[in-house]
């Protein structure tokens, strides 16, 4: 049982790190989009894709996280 707990703890840590990485990538893309109007549409599509990826990761990791991290993109 302690091995399962340790493995679950490791999985939560890995998924939390992955979630933070995706959030950071999303933030960087949002900053790029706000600074560059020339390539607005391709970046908007990429941001939408990253947002969808992040939402899927949140759904997947929700049962393991103690405190969900809300994401709001405006």
N, C-alpha and C positions, 0 to 999 in steps of 0.2 A: 504494500500500500504506500509506503514511503517512497518507493521508486516511482510509482505512478504520480505521486504528488510532485516529486522533483522533476519528472519529465513534463508534467503540466505546467509547472512554474517556468521551466526553460522555454516551453512553447509560448507561454504568455509573454515572456520577456522578448522573445524573437519577434512575435507578432506586434508587440508594442513598438519595437524599434522599427519594424517595417512600416507601420502606420506613421510614425514620426518622419521617416524618410519620405514617404509619399506626400505627407502634409508639407514638408519643406520644399519638395519639387513643385507642388502646386503653388505655394507661395511665390517661388522664384518665377514660375510661368506667369502668374498674375502680375507680378511686378514688371516683367518684360512686356506684357500686353499693355499695361498702362503707359509705358515709356515709348512704345513704338506703334504708331498709327498706320504705318505703311503695310505691315503684315498682320493687320488686325484679325482678319477672318481665319487664317491658318492657326494662329495662336488661340483664338477663341475655341476652335474645334479641338485643339490639343488640350486646352484647359477643361473642356467638357469631358473629354476622354479620361483625363486624370481625376476629375471629380467622380466620375462613374467608378473608376478603379478604387478610389478611396472609399466610396460608399460601400462597395462590395467587400473590401477588406474590413471595414467597420462591422458589417453584418456578420462576416465570418468569425471575427474575433470577439464579438459582443458577449457570448456566453463566458468567455475567459477573463474579460476585463471587469475589474471591480467598479471603476468609475468610467463611464463612456465619455469620449471626447467629442463634443458637438462641433460640427463643421458647418459654417454658413458662408456661402459664396454670394456676393452681391454684384 
